[in-house]
Amino acid sequence: MTTVLLMGPPGAGKGTHAGLLAEHLGVPVIATGDLFRSNIADGTELGKTAQGYLDAGEYVPDEVTNGMVRDRLAESDAGPGFVLDGYPRTLDQAGVLDDILGRQGRSLDAALVLQVQPDALVHRLLRRAELEHRSDDTEDVIRRRFEVYHAQTAPLFDLYADRGIHHEVDASADIDTVRTRVWQVAVQLKRAA
């Protein structure tokens, strides 16, 4: 069983590398961003609620996110392990995740943090907004998302470092180089599993 959390600021490549890592490990990606986007596309009440927060560069309320993650981690394909992308983002969510996993008799094996300089990330996200016509990626919203990330998510680094599962990966290079760096950590996890 391999359970991995992939963290990093908006635009660091979490979605790309979560997919590559999950394929490499043979486990599913559990990405709250994908769950939110599918609900938005389907016009559900959750989607409408999530859209307002995402457009403002804020996080979706914990009670909504926690429930979705709890349900998703209970699905059979997540039994052998998973790669989490976008959750937890706060210390409170990390506590809920600990509870969810504890009830299942497991814990996180690793917390990988993709690191990229903020100016490079702004450029990446503005380009992505242009290519994908994403309403949630204006420069003001991007900068607000960075502020929220540093205020709410950065404290998780110490939590996972204290547990000995924190790994930083320089994600400023090209995709293949970053993939190799992420997989080097994954190889260590597979050996330990």
C-alpha positions in Angstrom: 0.0 0.0 0.0 1.3 3.5 -0.9 -0.4 6.6 0.2 1.0 9.9 -1.0 0.0 13.5 -0.6 1.3 15.9 -3.4 1.4 19.5 -2.3 2.6 22.8 -3.9 1.4 26.2 -4.8 -1.1 26.8 -7.6 0.6 26.1 -11.0 3.4 24.0 -9.6 2.3 20.9 -11.6 0.5 18.9 -9.0 -2.2 17.7 -11.4 0.4 16.6 -14.0 2.7 14.9 -11.5 -0.1 13.4 -9.4 -1.3 11.5 -12.6 2.2 10.4 -13.5 3.0 9.3 -10.0 -0.3 7.4 -9.6 0.3 5.6 -12.8 3.8 4.7 -11.7 2.6 3.4 -8.4 -0.5 1.7 -9.8 -3.0 3.7 -7.6 -5.7 6.3 -8.3 -5.3 10.1 -8.1 -7.8 11.7 -5.7 -7.9 15.3 -6.8 -10.4 17.6 -5.1 -9.9 20.1 -7.9 -11.2 17.5 -10.4 -14.2 16.7 -8.1 -15.0 20.4 -7.8 -14.7 21.0 -11.6 -17.0 18.0 -12.4 -19.6 19.3 -9.9 -19.3 22.8 -11.5 -19.7 21.4 -15.0 -22.8 19.4 -13.8 -24.3 22.4 -12.2 -24.8 20.7 -8.8 -25.4 22.8 -5.7 -21.9 21.8 -4.5 -20.5 23.0 -7.8 -22.3 26.3 -7.6 -21.0 26.8 -4.0 -17.5 25.8 -5.1 -17.5 28.1 -8.1 -18.0 31.2 -6.0 -15.0 30.3 -3.7 -12.7 29.3 -6.6 -13.5 32.4 -8.6 -12.5 34.5 -5.5 -9.3 32.5 -5.0 -10.6 31.0 -1.8 -10.8 27.4 -0.6 -14.1 25.5 -0.7 -15.4 25.1 2.9 -13.9 22.2 4.8 -17.2 20.4 5.5 -17.9 20.0 1.8 -14.4 19.0 0.9 -14.0 16.6 3.9 -17.2 14.7 3.0 -16.1 14.3 -0.6 -12.7 13.0 0.4 -14.1 10.6 3.1 -16.4 9.1 0.5 -13.7 8.8 -2.2 -11.2 7.2 0.1 -13.8 4.5 1.0 -14.1 3.4 -2.6 -12.5 0.0 -3.4 -9.9 1.3 -5.9 -8.3 3.4 -3.2 -7.7 0.4 -1.0 -4.2 -0.4 -2.3 -3.2 3.3 -2.0 -3.7 6.6 -3.7 -2.1 10.0 -4.6 -3.9 12.9 -3.0 -3.8 16.1 -5.0 -5.3 19.3 -3.4 -6.2 17.8 0.0 -5.4 18.5 2.8 -4.8 22.2 2.5 -5.1 23.2 6.1 -4.2 21.8 9.5 -7.8 21.1 10.2 -8.2 19.1 7.0 -5.0 17.2 7.9 -6.6 16.3 11.2 -9.7 15.0 9.4 -7.5 13.0 7.0 -5.7 11.5 9.9 -9.0 10.4 11.3 -10.3 9.0 8.0 -7.1 7.0 7.5 -6.9 6.0 11.1 -10.3 4.4 10.9 -9.1 2.5 7.8 -6.0 1.3 9.6 -3.5 3.3 7.5 -1.6 6.6 7.4 0.2 8.7 4.8 3.5 7.3 3.6 4.8 10.6 2.1 4.0 14.3 1.6 5.8 15.6 -1.5 6.0 19.3 -1.9 6.6 20.7 -5.4 8.6 24.0 -5.1 8.6 26.7 -7.8 9.4 30.5 -7.6 6.2 32.6 -7.5 6.9 34.7 -10.6 7.4 31.6 -12.7 4.1 30.3 -11.3 2.2 33.5 -12.2 3.5 33.2 -15.8 2.5 29.5 -16.0 -1.0 30.1 -14.7 -1.7 33.1 -16.9 -0.6 31.0 -19.9 -2.8 28.2 -18.8 -5.7 30.6 -18.4 -5.2 31.7 -21.9 -5.0 28.2 -23.3 -7.8 26.7 -21.3 -10.1 29.7 -21.0 -10.2 29.3 -17.2 -12.2 32.0 -15.4 -10.4 31.3 -12.1 -6.9 32.3 -13.4 -6.7 36.1 -13.5 -3.5 37.7 -12.1 -5.3 39.1 -9.1 -6.9 35.8 -8.3 -3.6 33.9 -8.8 -1.8 36.2 -6.4 -4.6 35.8 -3.9 -4.4 32.0 -4.2 -0.7 32.3 -3.4 -1.4 34.3 -0.2 -4.1 31.8 0.9 -1.7 28.9 0.1 1.1 30.3 2.2 -1.2 31.2 5.1 -3.1 28.0 5.2 -1.1 25.2 3.6 2.5 26.0 4.4 2.0 25.0 8.1 1.5 21.4 6.9 5.1 21.2 5.9 6.2 21.3 9.6 3.5 18.8 10.5 4.7 16.2 7.9 8.4 17.0 8.5 7.9 16.2 12.2 6.5 12.8 11.1 9.5 12.2 8.8 7.4 12.0 5.6 8.0 15.5 4.1 10.0 15.5 0.8 10.6 18.7 -1.2 11.0 18.4 -5.0 12.3 21.3 -7.2 9.5 21.6 -9.8 11.0 24.5 -11.7 12.5 22.4 -14.4 10.9 20.7 -17.5 8.3 18.0 -17.0 10.6 15.1 -17.6 13.2 16.3 -15.1 10.5 16.9 -12.4 8.9 13.5 -13.1 12.3 11.9 -12.5 12.7 13.7 -9.2 9.2 12.7 -8.1 9.8 9.1 -9.1 13.0 9.0 -7.1 11.0 9.6 -4.0 8.4 7.0 -5.2 11.1 4.4 -5.6 12.0 4.9 -2.0 8.4 4.5 -1.0 7.9 1.3 -3.0 11.0 -0.2 -1.4 9.7 0.7 2.1 6.2 -0.6 1.4 
